[in-house]
Amino acid sequence: MTLNIEISNNYRITSDSTQIIVQRKHLVDPTLSPAYDADKHSSETREEWRNWKYCGKVTQAIEIIARQNVFESDATSLEQLRNEISAFKREIRRLIGEDDLL
């Protein structure tokens, strides 16, 4: 059995027999591919989950996602950034039910 936990709209945690895998969601526009042939392929944009980072523990995966959320933030002040980080941590604690995880 493997993990398949969506952490946010763009990240999820999965696993294989030896490691925890953080996946990122990507939008794929097949019409941008050099191999695209309108007669053979759909032109519909699709979502794909791609392996992004590998971890030994779920807590490491969550920290990586939290750190990436900081990099992708549109915050314009430290207070706003702090609030986003706190909101992410609260959501993870709510989902897992453990206050000492983060």
N, C-alpha and C positions, 0 to 999 in steps of 0.2 A: 504494500500500500504506500502511496506517495502523498505528500502534502500538495494542496492546491488552494491557497488562501489569498484572496484578493485583499491587498492592504489599502489601496486607493484606486482611483480610476486608471492610473498609469502603471502601477506596480503590483506584483503578486509574488508570493513565496511558494516555490515548489521544492521537490526533493527527488533524489534518486537513492540508490542503496548506500551511497557513501557521503553525500553532501547536501547542503541546503543551497537552493538556486534562487536568486532574485531575477525576475523577468520584468522587462519593460514592454509596454504596449507601443506598437508602431502602426502608423497608417501607411498602407502600401497603395500607390497609384500605379497599376500595371501599365498604363499608357506611357509612362516614363521609361520603361525598360526598352533597351535596344532590341530585345527579342519579341516585343509585342507585335502581334498580328491581329488586327481587328476581326478578321475572318475566323480565327481560331480561339481567341481569348476574350474573356469578359473585360469590359472597361470599367467595371465597378470597383471603387475604392474599398479596400477591406482592412480589417484590423488583424494584426499578428502579434503574438507574444513571442519575444526573443530572449534567450538567456543573456543576462547582462553581467552578473557578479556571482561568485561562488563563495560560500561560507561554511564554516564548521558548525555554527550554532544559529538558532533562530534569532537570538538577541543581536548577533552581529548583523544579520540581514536587516532587521528593523532599524538598527543604527545607520546602516548604509542608506536606507530609504529616507530616514529622517534628515541625514546630511544632504542628500540630493535635493530634497524638498527645499532646503535653505538655498542651495545654488539656483534653483528654478523659481524662487520667490520673486514677486513683484513688489515687495515691501519697499516703502520709501522712508522708513524710520526704524530705529532699533526697537522701539516699542511695538510697532506693527509686526516686525520679524519675531520678536519674543512671543507675541500673542499667537502667531502662526505655529511656532514650535510647540508652545503649550497646548494648543488645540490638537495638534497631531499626537502628542504624547497622551493626552486625555482620551482620545479616540482609541489608541492602541490599548491603553489600560482598560477601557470599557469593553473592548472586544475580548481581551484575554482575562481580565479580572485580576490582574496582579499589579499592585502598586510599586513593587520593587524591581520590575522588569526593566524599566528605563531610568 
